Amino acid sequence: MIKQDQDVLVTTSVWDSISDNYEEAENLRLRSELMSAIIVRINEFGWSQKVAAQNIGITQPRLSDLMRDKIDKFSLDALVNIARPLGITLKTAISDKTISI
């Protein structure tokens, strides 16, 4: 959430701080969480990047970008597709929040 307090901009998320708008911040937050879950799962399996890439169905350089947290190289859709072969599924929670401007 971004709030204006006199001349100071106060944010409640690191993503709010680096994003131009709420929608972009939320997308970055979701991608970051999913990337982290994917990295944790690959590490749990003890796979090398080569083996992980083969099992997931992507190239090793693409996996390397993921492992190095290059969030700008991955859409939310791409990460969902990468997560599925690892047994990672998503649940959605929809909330109706009123935003005051």
HELIX and SHEET records of a PDB file:
HELIX    1   1 VAL A   14  ILE A   18  1                                   5    
HELIX    2   2 TYR A   22  PHE A   45  1                                  24    
HELIX    3   3 GLN A   49  ILE A   56  1                                   8    
HELIX    4   4 GLN A   60  MET A   67  1                                   8    
HELIX    5   5 ILE A   71  LYS A   73  5                                   3    
HELIX    6   6 LEU A   76  ALA A   83  1                                   8    
HELIX    7   7 ARG A   84  LEU A   86  5                                   3    
SHEET    1   A 2 ILE A   2  ASP A   5  0                                        
SHEET    2   A 2 VAL A   8  THR A  11 -1                                        
END                                                                             
